[in-house]
Amino acid sequence: MTKILITGISGFVGSHLANHILQTQNAELHGTILVGTPRLDTPNIHYHFLDLRDALQVEQLIDEIRPDHIYHLAAQAFVPQSFEAPWGTLENNIRGQLNIIQACLSVAIEPRMLVVSSAEIYGIVQPDELPLTEDAPLRPTSPYSVSKVTQDMLALQYHLSHQLPIMRARPFNHFGPGQNERFVAPAFATQIAQIEAGHKEPVIHVGNLEAKRDFTDVRDIVRAYTKIIEKGEPGAVYNVASGVAHSIQELLDTLLSYSGADICVQTDPDRLRPVHIPILQGDATRLCEATGWQPQIPFEQSLQDILEDHRERVGNSA
């Protein structure tokens, strides 16, 4: 039976990945989780409470499990927070990954490993560069994206220097049920649900609505991750993207169309980022050709599911 380790298993992507693996594979599934963080309701997961920044704890865990596959998802993933606490973001995202890699070397195992970077590393791009391939220049515009460039390059370096079978994913924006309300789609959805329930005045506060992003449903994202682990080439990097860019205005308008409430929209300066990236749109041809992956869940269906998720959350909190 394949032994699989997911770091950050209780997070947004980690929880969806765990469910997908349990539904599709006969695997012994392990996951790291921070002390004090609730476990998932999902059964058949071996939980390990630890801080990935602690090298000794990580080495002991890797030696205990000796995983065949590692999905390294644990990270500080909120871009605005990285401006508020840049070193915390850099330390968390870089040191945790380095400890995992060095632990594998220390206990002499070579698991197939997926390191998750981010399309944020491409930064501000010109229209003639779109859609972005994996060969596009890296132009990080936040401490978060600097941390992701470092994770990406560390993965490549240890493949080249030690022949470890590490692959890299560069996911573009992803969304779906269960995402933290700090991110754009759930931030809008929870406000709509609160307004519908009469818990909030009928006003939605927004940031920049002109930005365009390439959104993929998280349930399609985790399918891509498993296909990269199974079929990806060690050392290779793969964009994970739908290939279509939607404006934040379009996202908001779609969510509002699912509600009968009369809602006003107001700009909130606190929701604007220090650096504005007008558009990110990805080309996932390399991933599709290597693994056969294609996104399956339409943009509109994802938003319907997100809104229903937040209506249920608001209802349960009443």
Secondary structure by P-SEA (a helix, b strand, c coil): cbbbbbcccccaaaaaaaaaaaaccccbbbbbbcccccccccccccccccccccaaaaaaaaaaccccccccccccccaaaaaacaaaaaaaacaaaaaaaaaaaaaccccbbbbbbcccccccccccccccccccbbbbccaaaaaaaaaaaaaaaaaaacccbbbbbbccccccccccccccaaaaaaaaaaaaacccccccccccccbbbbcccaaaaaaaaaaaaccccccbbbbbcccccccaaaaaaaaaaacccbbbbbbbccccccccccbbbbbaaaaaaaccccccccaaaaaaaaaaaaaaaaaaac
